[in-house]
Amino acid sequence: MSAEPADPVASRIRAGAFLLLDKPRGPSSHQATAWARDLLGVDVAGHAGTLDPNVSGLLWVGVGPALKLIPLVLEFPKRYVASVVLHGEVPHRELSRALAEFTGPIYQTPPVRSAVRRERRVRTVHRLTLVESAAPRLLLDIVADSGTYVRTLAVDLGEALGVGAHLDELRRIATGPFEERSAVPLTVLADAVAARASGDPKPLLALLHPIEEVWAEFPQIVVRDGAASALAHGAGLARGGVLSVRRPFARGAHVVLLHRTGTLIATGVARYDARDLTSVRRGWVVGETRVFVDPAAFPPLWGHSVVRAAEPDSAAGR
């Protein structure tokens, strides 16, 4: 008896996948994610970067092992198009000055109705550009750190101008490298699910992005076999386990830990700058790991006499 053909959609979800949804105004991010979860027939789905119910745009939704990548996705800056209404007339020169002042690190206090503690925090606005102006309305192109409250930014901008302002409409058009042109509404997801039920998995497979599209954006450390085994069983990464470093990184950065075959073993947080790895003598160089592989596929190598060819040392930061 011949084996049944593998289901490529189920295989993609088991490996970890994510959707780029175009959330409409109305539902919350949680509701949109729950609808995607139910359409896919999975038990759990999660999103990165909450959009308020009256905000539309790109919503990153992960399923399977992709959920472990949410801390990485949250590091991506977000891009928005915002409609801001000024409460009075402002000379163009004064507006340009204020926009420049709000570009860079800024202090923000989350709004009263936010889901986080109302503590003053620093966020960086990487771009704050006036696209067009039709008094009293401004159309702004904004790129800012994850966790930046654009509604608060609009209010603070109005206060700085001395006339007051409020956010009238907001749309997220990008999260890091992922842009709205790749995002699809839930109706397209529903059609793809229906096509799969009719025997054509291709439309749904095209919507389920592989997790490599996320982790490929981050610094990568290739680890030795013994280190891969230890990582798979929940350990951190010691300096002796580093085989090579593919991109420089700073202390505190999220890094990707790969087996020499290219298999994603884990992600973690760097405890040293890449350039300082060669001077580390003891302790973990990467901690707070999240494992992506089945530990059974990487049996423990410690406690046994393992004979293998010598592996070249890494050039940290190469």
ChimeraX commands (.cxc) that place a marker at each C-alpha (Angstrom):
marker #1 position 0.00,0.00,0.00 radius 0.5
marker #1 position 1.44,3.39,-1.01 radius 0.5
marker #1 position 1.76,6.07,1.63 radius 0.5
marker #1 position -0.61,9.03,1.51 radius 0.5
marker #1 position 0.97,12.17,0.05 radius 0.5
marker #1 position 2.23,14.66,2.62 radius 0.5
marker #1 position 0.10,17.72,3.30 radius 0.5
marker #1 position 2.38,20.71,2.51 radius 0.5
marker #1 position 0.20,23.11,4.52 radius 0.5
marker #1 position 0.31,20.92,7.64 radius 0.5
marker #1 position 4.06,20.50,7.19 radius 0.5
marker #1 position 4.56,24.26,6.92 radius 0.5
marker #1 position 2.53,24.91,10.07 radius 0.5
marker #1 position 4.42,22.23,12.02 radius 0.5
marker #1 position 7.70,23.86,11.00 radius 0.5
marker #1 position 6.37,27.28,11.99 radius 0.5
marker #1 position 4.69,29.81,9.72 radius 0.5
marker #1 position 3.25,33.29,9.77 radius 0.5
marker #1 position 0.57,35.28,7.99 radius 0.5
marker #1 position 0.59,38.94,7.03 radius 0.5
marker #1 position -3.00,40.02,7.57 radius 0.5
marker #1 position -4.53,43.31,6.45 radius 0.5
marker #1 position -6.60,44.06,9.54 radius 0.5
marker #1 position -9.62,46.27,8.87 radius 0.5
marker #1 position -10.90,48.96,11.21 radius 0.5
marker #1 position -13.33,47.51,13.72 radius 0.5
marker #1 position -12.03,44.25,15.15 radius 0.5
marker #1 position -9.22,44.14,17.67 radius 0.5
marker #1 position -5.90,42.49,16.84 radius 0.5
marker #1 position -6.90,39.65,19.18 radius 0.5
marker #1 position -10.17,39.10,17.30 radius 0.5
marker #1 position -8.48,39.14,13.89 radius 0.5
marker #1 position -5.88,36.65,15.13 radius 0.5
marker #1 position -8.58,34.39,16.58 radius 0.5
marker #1 position -10.42,34.37,13.24 radius 0.5
marker #1 position -7.20,33.43,11.43 radius 0.5
marker #1 position -6.57,30.68,14.01 radius 0.5
marker #1 position -10.06,29.24,13.50 radius 0.5
marker #1 position -9.79,29.38,9.71 radius 0.5
marker #1 position -6.50,27.50,9.82 radius 0.5
marker #1 position -7.86,24.96,12.29 radius 0.5
marker #1 position -4.97,25.36,14.73 radius 0.5
marker #1 position -5.15,25.51,18.51 radius 0.5
marker #1 position -3.00,28.59,19.04 radius 0.5
marker #1 position -2.03,31.69,17.07 radius 0.5
marker #1 position -0.43,34.92,18.20 radius 0.5
marker #1 position 0.24,38.38,16.82 radius 0.5
marker #1 position 3.15,40.79,17.15 radius 0.5
marker #1 position 2.42,44.51,17.39 radius 0.5
marker #1 position -1.10,45.32,18.55 radius 0.5
marker #1 position -3.32,47.53,16.41 radius 0.5
marker #1 position -6.20,49.34,18.11 radius 0.5
marker #1 position -9.68,48.42,16.81 radius 0.5
marker #1 position -9.96,51.69,14.85 radius 0.5
marker #1 position -6.53,51.23,13.24 radius 0.5
marker #1 position -6.05,49.23,10.03 radius 0.5
marker #1 position -3.09,47.67,8.33 radius 0.5
marker #1 position -0.47,44.99,8.52 radius 0.5
marker #1 position -0.76,42.51,11.39 radius 0.5
marker #1 position 1.88,39.79,11.80 radius 0.5
marker #1 position 0.24,36.52,12.94 radius 0.5
marker #1 position 2.30,33.44,13.82 radius 0.5
marker #1 position 1.33,29.79,14.20 radius 0.5
marker #1 position 3.27,26.78,15.46 radius 0.5
marker #1 position 6.93,27.38,16.32 radius 0.5
marker #1 position 6.68,30.84,14.75 radius 0.5
marker #1 position 5.15,31.99,18.04 radius 0.5
marker #1 position 8.63,31.79,19.55 radius 0.5
marker #1 position 9.75,34.45,17.06 radius 0.5
marker #1 position 7.42,37.14,18.41 radius 0.5
marker #1 position 10.23,38.77,20.49 radius 0.5
marker #1 position 12.24,39.11,17.27 radius 0.5
marker #1 position 9.34,40.53,15.28 radius 0.5
marker #1 position 8.71,43.08,18.03 radius 0.5
marker #1 position 12.21,44.45,17.44 radius 0.5
marker #1 position 11.29,45.55,13.91 radius 0.5
marker #1 position 10.36,49.24,13.55 radius 0.5
marker #1 position 6.84,49.94,12.34 radius 0.5
marker #1 position 5.81,52.26,9.52 radius 0.5
marker #1 position 2.51,54.15,9.53 radius 0.5
marker #1 position 0.54,56.63,7.49 radius 0.5
marker #1 position -1.28,58.93,9.89 radius 0.5
marker #1 position -3.95,61.58,9.39 radius 0.5
marker #1 position -3.53,64.23,12.09 radius 0.5
marker #1 position -5.91,67.15,12.60 radius 0.5
marker #1 position -4.49,70.38,14.04 radius 0.5
marker #1 position -6.80,72.47,16.23 radius 0.5
marker #1 position -5.48,75.76,14.89 radius 0.5
marker #1 position -3.41,77.36,12.16 radius 0.5
marker #1 position 0.34,76.78,12.18 radius 0.5
marker #1 position 2.94,78.37,9.86 radius 0.5
marker #1 position 4.70,75.81,7.68 radius 0.5
marker #1 position 8.08,76.78,9.15 radius 0.5
marker #1 position 6.86,76.07,12.69 radius 0.5
marker #1 position 5.40,72.73,11.60 radius 0.5
marker #1 position 8.67,71.70,9.97 radius 0.5
marker #1 position 10.56,72.65,13.13 radius 0.5
marker #1 position 8.24,70.59,15.33 radius 0.5
marker #1 position 8.43,67.55,13.08 radius 0.5
marker #1 position 12.22,67.72,13.26 radius 0.5
marker #1 position 12.10,67.97,17.06 radius 0.5
marker #1 position 9.97,64.83,17.30 radius 0.5
marker #1 position 12.37,62.85,15.10 radius 0.5
marker #1 position 14.78,60.77,17.16 radius 0.5
marker #1 position 14.45,59.56,20.77 radius 0.5
marker #1 position 11.30,60.87,22.46 radius 0.5
marker #1 position 9.63,60.36,25.82 radius 0.5
marker #1 position 6.14,58.85,25.85 radius 0.5
marker #1 position 3.59,57.86,28.46 radius 0.5
marker #1 position 1.11,55.20,27.26 radius 0.5
marker #1 position -2.50,56.43,26.99 radius 0.5
marker #1 position -4.95,55.69,29.81 radius 0.5
marker #1 position -6.67,52.88,27.89 radius 0.5
marker #1 position -3.46,51.09,26.92 radius 0.5
marker #1 position -2.84,47.48,27.95 radius 0.5
marker #1 position 0.53,48.26,29.58 radius 0.5
marker #1 position 1.60,50.11,32.71 radius 0.5
marker #1 position 1.56,53.88,32.31 radius 0.5
marker #1 position 5.26,54.48,32.79 radius 0.5
marker #1 position 7.27,57.08,30.93 radius 0.5
marker #1 position 9.49,55.42,28.34 radius 0.5
marker #1 position 11.81,56.30,25.49 radius 0.5
marker #1 position 10.96,55.39,21.92 radius 0.5
marker #1 position 12.79,56.39,18.74 radius 0.5
marker #1 position 10.98,57.99,15.82 radius 0.5
marker #1 position 13.16,57.19,12.83 radius 0.5
marker #1 position 11.11,59.18,10.31 radius 0.5
marker #1 position 8.42,61.83,10.67 radius 0.5
marker #1 position 7.70,63.27,7.25 radius 0.5
marker #1 position 4.91,65.50,6.03 radius 0.5
marker #1 position 3.41,63.84,2.95 radius 0.5
marker #1 position 0.80,66.51,2.29 radius 0.5
marker #1 position -1.10,69.23,4.09 radius 0.5
marker #1 position -4.67,70.42,3.63 radius 0.5
marker #1 position -5.34,72.59,6.68 radius 0.5
marker #1 position -6.16,71.62,9.31 radius 0.5
marker #1 position -5.30,68.03,8.28 radius 0.5
marker #1 position -1.76,66.64,7.97 radius 0.5
marker #1 position -0.79,63.37,6.31 radius 0.5
marker #1 position 2.35,62.01,7.97 radius 0.5
marker #1 position 4.71,59.15,7.07 radius 0.5
marker #1 position 6.04,57.72,10.35 radius 0.5
marker #1 position 8.67,55.05,11.06 radius 0.5
marker #1 position 9.08,54.35,14.75 radius 0.5
marker #1 position 10.16,51.77,17.27 radius 0.5
marker #1 position 7.76,49.02,18.17 radius 0.5
marker #1 position 5.68,50.20,21.11 radius 0.5
marker #1 position 5.44,53.82,19.96 radius 0.5
marker #1 position 1.98,55.29,20.52 radius 0.5
marker #1 position 1.18,57.30,17.41 radius 0.5
marker #1 position -1.98,58.71,19.01 radius 0.5
marker #1 position 0.13,60.10,21.84 radius 0.5
marker #1 position 2.67,61.38,19.30 radius 0.5
marker #1 position -0.09,63.35,17.53 radius 0.5
marker #1 position -1.30,64.89,20.79 radius 0.5
marker #1 position 2.24,65.79,21.89 radius 0.5
marker #1 position 2.93,67.34,18.48 radius 0.5
marker #1 position -0.16,69.54,18.84 radius 0.5
marker #1 position 0.91,70.64,22.29 radius 0.5
marker #1 position 4.40,71.51,21.03 radius 0.5
marker #1 position 2.80,73.64,18.30 radius 0.5
marker #1 position 0.61,75.39,20.86 radius 0.5
marker #1 position -2.67,74.63,19.07 radius 0.5
marker #1 position -3.51,71.05,20.04 radius 0.5
marker #1 position -4.04,68.11,17.69 radius 0.5
marker #1 position -5.57,64.65,17.51 radius 0.5
marker #1 position -5.07,61.51,15.45 radius 0.5
marker #1 position -7.92,61.14,12.98 radius 0.5
marker #1 position -6.91,57.94,11.18 radius 0.5
marker #1 position -3.97,55.53,11.24 radius 0.5
marker #1 position -2.79,52.69,9.07 radius 0.5
marker #1 position 0.28,50.48,9.54 radius 0.5
marker #1 position 1.96,49.89,6.20 radius 0.5
marker #1 position 5.07,47.95,7.24 radius 0.5
marker #1 position 6.64,45.96,10.05 radius 0.5
marker #1 position 10.38,45.79,9.45 radius 0.5
marker #1 position 10.90,44.16,6.04 radius 0.5
marker #1 position 7.24,43.11,5.72 radius 0.5
marker #1 position 5.07,45.56,3.75 radius 0.5
marker #1 position 1.33,46.01,3.26 radius 0.5
marker #1 position 1.55,44.88,-0.37 radius 0.5
marker #1 position 2.16,41.37,1.01 radius 0.5
marker #1 position -0.73,41.57,3.49 radius 0.5
marker #1 position -4.11,40.00,2.71 radius 0.5
marker #1 position -7.58,40.48,4.22 radius 0.5
marker #1 position -9.24,37.64,6.11 radius 0.5
marker #1 position -11.55,37.02,3.13 radius 0.5
marker #1 position -8.52,36.03,1.02 radius 0.5
marker #1 position -7.37,33.70,3.79 radius 0.5
marker #1 position -10.87,32.17,3.90 radius 0.5
marker #1 position -10.82,31.62,0.11 radius 0.5
marker #1 position -7.40,29.95,0.35 radius 0.5
marker #1 position -8.65,27.66,3.13 radius 0.5
marker #1 position -11.65,26.73,0.96 radius 0.5
marker #1 position -9.34,26.00,-1.98 radius 0.5
marker #1 position -7.28,23.69,0.21 radius 0.5
marker #1 position -10.45,21.85,1.28 radius 0.5
marker #1 position -11.20,21.35,-2.43 radius 0.5
marker #1 position -7.78,19.81,-3.03 radius 0.5
marker #1 position -5.66,22.83,-3.99 radius 0.5
marker #1 position -3.24,23.78,-1.17 radius 0.5
marker #1 position -1.20,26.25,-3.26 radius 0.5
marker #1 position -3.10,29.47,-2.43 radius 0.5
marker #1 position -2.91,28.80,1.32 radius 0.5
marker #1 position 0.71,27.70,1.17 radius 0.5
marker #1 position 1.53,31.00,-0.55 radius 0.5
marker #1 position 0.03,32.90,2.40 radius 0.5
marker #1 position 1.91,30.91,5.05 radius 0.5
marker #1 position 5.38,32.42,5.12 radius 0.5
marker #1 position 8.24,30.22,6.42 radius 0.5
marker #1 position 9.85,31.41,9.64 radius 0.5
marker #1 position 13.22,31.80,7.93 radius 0.5
marker #1 position 11.90,35.08,6.52 radius 0.5
marker #1 position 12.02,36.43,10.08 radius 0.5
marker #1 position 15.19,34.93,11.52 radius 0.5
marker #1 position 17.20,35.62,8.37 radius 0.5
marker #1 position 16.98,39.33,9.31 radius 0.5
marker #1 position 18.98,38.80,12.52 radius 0.5
marker #1 position 22.64,38.06,13.36 radius 0.5
marker #1 position 23.43,34.36,13.14 radius 0.5
marker #1 position 25.89,32.20,15.04 radius 0.5
marker #1 position 26.80,28.79,13.65 radius 0.5
marker #1 position 27.44,26.37,16.51 radius 0.5
marker #1 position 29.41,23.16,16.91 radius 0.5
marker #1 position 27.66,19.79,17.12 radius 0.5
marker #1 position 28.08,19.52,20.87 radius 0.5
marker #1 position 26.71,23.02,21.40 radius 0.5
marker #1 position 23.74,22.27,19.14 radius 0.5
marker #1 position 22.93,19.26,21.28 radius 0.5
marker #1 position 23.20,21.26,24.49 radius 0.5
marker #1 position 21.06,24.09,23.08 radius 0.5
marker #1 position 18.41,21.61,21.95 radius 0.5
marker #1 position 18.16,20.45,25.56 radius 0.5
marker #1 position 17.71,23.98,26.92 radius 0.5
marker #1 position 21.24,25.14,27.69 radius 0.5
marker #1 position 22.77,28.48,26.78 radius 0.5
marker #1 position 25.70,28.88,24.40 radius 0.5
marker #1 position 29.29,28.95,25.71 radius 0.5
marker #1 position 32.17,30.50,23.78 radius 0.5
marker #1 position 33.62,27.08,22.95 radius 0.5
marker #1 position 30.45,26.18,21.05 radius 0.5
marker #1 position 30.79,29.03,18.55 radius 0.5
marker #1 position 31.88,27.88,15.10 radius 0.5
marker #1 position 31.36,31.16,13.22 radius 0.5
marker #1 position 29.54,34.48,13.41 radius 0.5
marker #1 position 27.79,35.64,10.27 radius 0.5
marker #1 position 26.95,39.20,11.25 radius 0.5
marker #1 position 28.22,41.55,13.98 radius 0.5
marker #1 position 25.94,42.15,16.95 radius 0.5
marker #1 position 25.90,44.08,20.21 radius 0.5
marker #1 position 25.31,42.89,23.73 radius 0.5
marker #1 position 21.59,42.48,24.37 radius 0.5
marker #1 position 20.75,41.76,20.72 radius 0.5
marker #1 position 18.60,38.84,19.71 radius 0.5
marker #1 position 20.68,36.31,17.78 radius 0.5
marker #1 position 19.88,33.16,15.83 radius 0.5
marker #1 position 21.74,29.94,16.61 radius 0.5
marker #1 position 22.19,27.58,13.67 radius 0.5
marker #1 position 23.61,24.10,13.28 radius 0.5
marker #1 position 26.35,23.88,10.64 radius 0.5
marker #1 position 23.76,22.24,8.33 radius 0.5
marker #1 position 21.69,25.44,8.45 radius 0.5
marker #1 position 19.05,24.07,10.82 radius 0.5
marker #1 position 17.61,26.63,13.22 radius 0.5
marker #1 position 18.38,25.32,16.72 radius 0.5
marker #1 position 17.39,28.24,18.92 radius 0.5
marker #1 position 17.26,31.99,19.34 radius 0.5
marker #1 position 18.74,33.82,22.29 radius 0.5
marker #1 position 20.03,37.07,23.70 radius 0.5
marker #1 position 23.72,37.97,23.33 radius 0.5
marker #1 position 25.59,38.63,26.58 radius 0.5
marker #1 position 28.61,40.12,24.82 radius 0.5
marker #1 position 29.35,42.12,21.70 radius 0.5
marker #1 position 30.42,39.88,18.83 radius 0.5
marker #1 position 33.88,41.47,18.79 radius 0.5
marker #1 position 34.40,40.50,22.44 radius 0.5
marker #1 position 33.59,36.78,22.08 radius 0.5
marker #1 position 37.22,35.73,21.70 radius 0.5
marker #1 position 38.06,37.12,25.15 radius 0.5
marker #1 position 35.33,35.20,26.99 radius 0.5
marker #1 position 36.69,32.38,29.12 radius 0.5
marker #1 position 33.68,31.08,31.02 radius 0.5
marker #1 position 29.88,31.33,31.19 radius 0.5
marker #1 position 27.27,31.70,28.50 radius 0.5
marker #1 position 27.84,34.08,25.62 radius 0.5
marker #1 position 24.17,33.68,24.61 radius 0.5
marker #1 position 21.38,33.10,27.11 radius 0.5
marker #1 position 17.58,33.24,27.36 radius 0.5
marker #1 position 17.32,30.69,24.58 radius 0.5
marker #1 position 14.14,29.51,22.84 radius 0.5
marker #1 position 14.48,26.06,21.28 radius 0.5
marker #1 position 13.03,25.29,17.84 radius 0.5
marker #1 position 14.07,21.64,17.35 radius 0.5
marker #1 position 13.00,18.33,18.82 radius 0.5
marker #1 position 15.63,17.50,21.48 radius 0.5
marker #1 position 15.37,13.85,20.44 radius 0.5
marker #1 position 16.93,14.78,17.11 radius 0.5
marker #1 position 20.04,16.03,18.96 radius 0.5
marker #1 position 21.00,13.36,21.52 radius 0.5
marker #1 position 23.29,14.51,24.34 radius 0.5
marker #1 position 26.98,14.35,23.47 radius 0.5
marker #1 position 28.28,15.30,26.90 radius 0.5
marker #1 position 29.43,12.54,29.20 radius 0.5
marker #1 position 30.64,10.45,26.26 radius 0.5
marker #1 position 33.95,10.21,24.46 radius 0.5
marker #1 position 33.29,11.87,21.12 radius 0.5
marker #1 position 35.92,11.72,18.42 radius 0.5
marker #1 position 35.56,14.16,15.54 radius 0.5
marker #1 position 37.69,16.20,13.22 radius 0.5
marker #1 position 38.85,19.53,14.56 radius 0.5
marker #1 position 36.63,22.42,13.57 radius 0.5
marker #1 position 38.02,25.85,12.74 radius 0.5
marker #1 position 37.54,28.60,15.27 radius 0.5
marker #1 position 35.25,31.46,14.38 radius 0.5
marker #1 position 36.37,34.95,13.60 radius 0.5
marker #1 position 33.93,36.79,15.82 radius 0.5
marker #1 position 32.13,39.55,13.98 radius 0.5
marker #1 position 33.21,38.26,10.57 radius 0.5
marker link #1:1,2 radius 0.2
marker link #1:2,3 radius 0.2
marker link #1:3,4 radius 0.2
marker link #1:4,5 radius 0.2
marker link #1:5,6 radius 0.2
marker link #1:6,7 radius 0.2
marker link #1:7,8 radius 0.2
marker link #1:8,9 radius 0.2
marker link #1:9,10 radius 0.2
marker link #1:10,11 radius 0.2
marker link #1:11,12 radius 0.2
marker link #1:12,13 radius 0.2
marker link #1:13,14 radius 0.2
marker link #1:14,15 radius 0.2
marker link #1:15,16 radius 0.2
marker link #1:16,17 radius 0.2
marker link #1:17,18 radius 0.2
marker link #1:18,19 radius 0.2
marker link #1:19,20 radius 0.2
marker link #1:20,21 radius 0.2
marker link #1:21,22 radius 0.2
marker link #1:22,23 radius 0.2
marker link #1:23,24 radius 0.2
marker link #1:24,25 radius 0.2
marker link #1:25,26 radius 0.2
marker link #1:26,27 radius 0.2
marker link #1:27,28 radius 0.2
marker link #1:28,29 radius 0.2
marker link #1:29,30 radius 0.2
marker link #1:30,31 radius 0.2
marker link #1:31,32 radius 0.2
marker link #1:32,33 radius 0.2
marker link #1:33,34 radius 0.2
marker link #1:34,35 radius 0.2
marker link #1:35,36 radius 0.2
marker link #1:36,37 radius 0.2
marker link #1:37,38 radius 0.2
marker link #1:38,39 radius 0.2
marker link #1:39,40 radius 0.2
marker link #1:40,41 radius 0.2
marker link #1:41,42 radius 0.2
marker link #1:42,43 radius 0.2
marker link #1:43,44 radius 0.2
marker link #1:44,45 radius 0.2
marker link #1:45,46 radius 0.2
marker link #1:46,47 radius 0.2
marker link #1:47,48 radius 0.2
marker link #1:48,49 radius 0.2
marker link #1:49,50 radius 0.2
marker link #1:50,51 radius 0.2
marker link #1:51,52 radius 0.2
marker link #1:52,53 radius 0.2
marker link #1:53,54 radius 0.2
marker link #1:54,55 radius 0.2
marker link #1:55,56 radius 0.2
marker link #1:56,57 radius 0.2
marker link #1:57,58 radius 0.2
marker link #1:58,59 radius 0.2
marker link #1:59,60 radius 0.2
marker link #1:60,61 radius 0.2
marker link #1:61,62 radius 0.2
marker link #1:62,63 radius 0.2
marker link #1:63,64 radius 0.2
marker link #1:64,65 radius 0.2
marker link #1:65,66 radius 0.2
marker link #1:66,67 radius 0.2
marker link #1:67,68 radius 0.2
marker link #1:68,69 radius 0.2
marker link #1:69,70 radius 0.2
marker link #1:70,71 radius 0.2
marker link #1:71,72 radius 0.2
marker link #1:72,73 radius 0.2
marker link #1:73,74 radius 0.2
marker link #1:74,75 radius 0.2
marker link #1:75,76 radius 0.2
marker link #1:76,77 radius 0.2
marker link #1:77,78 radius 0.2
marker link #1:78,79 radius 0.2
marker link #1:79,80 radius 0.2
marker link #1:80,81 radius 0.2
marker link #1:81,82 radius 0.2
marker link #1:82,83 radius 0.2
marker link #1:83,84 radius 0.2
marker link #1:84,85 radius 0.2
marker link #1:85,86 radius 0.2
marker link #1:86,87 radius 0.2
marker link #1:87,88 radius 0.2
marker link #1:88,89 radius 0.2
marker link #1:89,90 radius 0.2
marker link #1:90,91 radius 0.2
marker link #1:91,92 radius 0.2
marker link #1:92,93 radius 0.2
marker link #1:93,94 radius 0.2
marker link #1:94,95 radius 0.2
marker link #1:95,96 radius 0.2
marker link #1:96,97 radius 0.2
marker link #1:97,98 radius 0.2
marker link #1:98,99 radius 0.2
marker link #1:99,100 radius 0.2
marker link #1:100,101 radius 0.2
marker link #1:101,102 radius 0.2
marker link #1:102,103 radius 0.2
marker link #1:103,104 radius 0.2
marker link #1:104,105 radius 0.2
marker link #1:105,106 radius 0.2
marker link #1:106,107 radius 0.2
marker link #1:107,108 radius 0.2
marker link #1:108,109 radius 0.2
marker link #1:109,110 radius 0.2
marker link #1:110,111 radius 0.2
marker link #1:111,112 radius 0.2
marker link #1:112,113 radius 0.2
marker link #1:113,114 radius 0.2
marker link #1:114,115 radius 0.2
marker link #1:115,116 radius 0.2
marker link #1:116,117 radius 0.2
marker link #1:117,118 radius 0.2
marker link #1:118,119 radius 0.2
marker link #1:119,120 radius 0.2
marker link #1:120,121 radius 0.2
marker link #1:121,122 radius 0.2
marker link #1:122,123 radius 0.2
marker link #1:123,124 radius 0.2
marker link #1:124,125 radius 0.2
marker link #1:125,126 radius 0.2
marker link #1:126,127 radius 0.2
marker link #1:127,128 radius 0.2
marker link #1:128,129 radius 0.2
marker link #1:129,130 radius 0.2
marker link #1:130,131 radius 0.2
marker link #1:131,132 radius 0.2
marker link #1:132,133 radius 0.2
marker link #1:133,134 radius 0.2
marker link #1:134,135 radius 0.2
marker link #1:135,136 radius 0.2
marker link #1:136,137 radius 0.2
marker link #1:137,138 radius 0.2
marker link #1:138,139 radius 0.2
marker link #1:139,140 radius 0.2
marker link #1:140,141 radius 0.2
marker link #1:141,142 radius 0.2
marker link #1:142,143 radius 0.2
marker link #1:143,144 radius 0.2
marker link #1:144,145 radius 0.2
marker link #1:145,146 radius 0.2
marker link #1:146,147 radius 0.2
marker link #1:147,148 radius 0.2
marker link #1:148,149 radius 0.2
marker link #1:149,150 radius 0.2
marker link #1:150,151 radius 0.2
marker link #1:151,152 radius 0.2
marker link #1:152,153 radius 0.2
marker link #1:153,154 radius 0.2
marker link #1:154,155 radius 0.2
marker link #1:155,156 radius 0.2
marker link #1:156,157 radius 0.2
marker link #1:157,158 radius 0.2
marker link #1:158,159 radius 0.2
marker link #1:159,160 radius 0.2
marker link #1:160,161 radius 0.2
marker link #1:161,162 radius 0.2
marker link #1:162,163 radius 0.2
marker link #1:163,164 radius 0.2
marker link #1:164,165 radius 0.2
marker link #1:165,166 radius 0.2
marker link #1:166,167 radius 0.2
marker link #1:167,168 radius 0.2
marker link #1:168,169 radius 0.2
marker link #1:169,170 radius 0.2
marker link #1:170,171 radius 0.2
marker link #1:171,172 radius 0.2
marker link #1:172,173 radius 0.2
marker link #1:173,174 radius 0.2
marker link #1:174,175 radius 0.2
marker link #1:175,176 radius 0.2
marker link #1:176,177 radius 0.2
marker link #1:177,178 radius 0.2
marker link #1:178,179 radius 0.2
marker link #1:179,180 radius 0.2
marker link #1:180,181 radius 0.2
marker link #1:181,182 radius 0.2
marker link #1:182,183 radius 0.2
marker link #1:183,184 radius 0.2
marker link #1:184,185 radius 0.2
marker link #1:185,186 radius 0.2
marker link #1:186,187 radius 0.2
marker link #1:187,188 radius 0.2
marker link #1:188,189 radius 0.2
marker link #1:189,190 radius 0.2
marker link #1:190,191 radius 0.2
marker link #1:191,192 radius 0.2
marker link #1:192,193 radius 0.2
marker link #1:193,194 radius 0.2
marker link #1:194,195 radius 0.2
marker link #1:195,196 radius 0.2
marker link #1:196,197 radius 0.2
marker link #1:197,198 radius 0.2
marker link #1:198,199 radius 0.2
marker link #1:199,200 radius 0.2
marker link #1:200,201 radius 0.2
marker link #1:201,202 radius 0.2
marker link #1:202,203 radius 0.2
marker link #1:203,204 radius 0.2
marker link #1:204,205 radius 0.2
marker link #1:205,206 radius 0.2
marker link #1:206,207 radius 0.2
marker link #1:207,208 radius 0.2
marker link #1:208,209 radius 0.2
marker link #1:209,210 radius 0.2
marker link #1:210,211 radius 0.2
marker link #1:211,212 radius 0.2
marker link #1:212,213 radius 0.2
marker link #1:213,214 radius 0.2
marker link #1:214,215 radius 0.2
marker link #1:215,216 radius 0.2
marker link #1:216,217 radius 0.2
marker link #1:217,218 radius 0.2
marker link #1:218,219 radius 0.2
marker link #1:219,220 radius 0.2
marker link #1:220,221 radius 0.2
marker link #1:221,222 radius 0.2
marker link #1:222,223 radius 0.2
marker link #1:223,224 radius 0.2
marker link #1:224,225 radius 0.2
marker link #1:225,226 radius 0.2
marker link #1:226,227 radius 0.2
marker link #1:227,228 radius 0.2
marker link #1:228,229 radius 0.2
marker link #1:229,230 radius 0.2
marker link #1:230,231 radius 0.2
marker link #1:231,232 radius 0.2
marker link #1:232,233 radius 0.2
marker link #1:233,234 radius 0.2
marker link #1:234,235 radius 0.2
marker link #1:235,236 radius 0.2
marker link #1:236,237 radius 0.2
marker link #1:237,238 radius 0.2
marker link #1:238,239 radius 0.2
marker link #1:239,240 radius 0.2
marker link #1:240,241 radius 0.2
marker link #1:241,242 radius 0.2
marker link #1:242,243 radius 0.2
marker link #1:243,244 radius 0.2
marker link #1:244,245 radius 0.2
marker link #1:245,246 radius 0.2
marker link #1:246,247 radius 0.2
marker link #1:247,248 radius 0.2
marker link #1:248,249 radius 0.2
marker link #1:249,250 radius 0.2
marker link #1:250,251 radius 0.2
marker link #1:251,252 radius 0.2
marker link #1:252,253 radius 0.2
marker link #1:253,254 radius 0.2
marker link #1:254,255 radius 0.2
marker link #1:255,256 radius 0.2
marker link #1:256,257 radius 0.2
marker link #1:257,258 radius 0.2
marker link #1:258,259 radius 0.2
marker link #1:259,260 radius 0.2
marker link #1:260,261 radius 0.2
marker link #1:261,262 radius 0.2
marker link #1:262,263 radius 0.2
marker link #1:263,264 radius 0.2
marker link #1:264,265 radius 0.2
marker link #1:265,266 radius 0.2
marker link #1:266,267 radius 0.2
marker link #1:267,268 radius 0.2
marker link #1:268,269 radius 0.2
marker link #1:269,270 radius 0.2
marker link #1:270,271 radius 0.2
marker link #1:271,272 radius 0.2
marker link #1:272,273 radius 0.2
marker link #1:273,274 radius 0.2
marker link #1:274,275 radius 0.2
marker link #1:275,276 radius 0.2
marker link #1:276,277 radius 0.2
marker link #1:277,278 radius 0.2
marker link #1:278,279 radius 0.2
marker link #1:279,280 radius 0.2
marker link #1:280,281 radius 0.2
marker link #1:281,282 radius 0.2
marker link #1:282,283 radius 0.2
marker link #1:283,284 radius 0.2
marker link #1:284,285 radius 0.2
marker link #1:285,286 radius 0.2
marker link #1:286,287 radius 0.2
marker link #1:287,288 radius 0.2
marker link #1:288,289 radius 0.2
marker link #1:289,290 radius 0.2
marker link #1:290,291 radius 0.2
marker link #1:291,292 radius 0.2
marker link #1:292,293 radius 0.2
marker link #1:293,294 radius 0.2
marker link #1:294,295 radius 0.2
marker link #1:295,296 radius 0.2
marker link #1:296,297 radius 0.2
marker link #1:297,298 radius 0.2
marker link #1:298,299 radius 0.2
marker link #1:299,300 radius 0.2
marker link #1:300,301 radius 0.2
marker link #1:301,302 radius 0.2
marker link #1:302,303 radius 0.2
marker link #1:303,304 radius 0.2
marker link #1:304,305 radius 0.2
marker link #1:305,306 radius 0.2
marker link #1:306,307 radius 0.2
marker link #1:307,308 radius 0.2
marker link #1:308,309 radius 0.2
marker link #1:309,310 radius 0.2
marker link #1:310,311 radius 0.2
marker link #1:311,312 radius 0.2
marker link #1:312,313 radius 0.2
marker link #1:313,314 radius 0.2
marker link #1:314,315 radius 0.2
marker link #1:315,316 radius 0.2
marker link #1:316,317 radius 0.2
marker link #1:317,318 radius 0.2
view
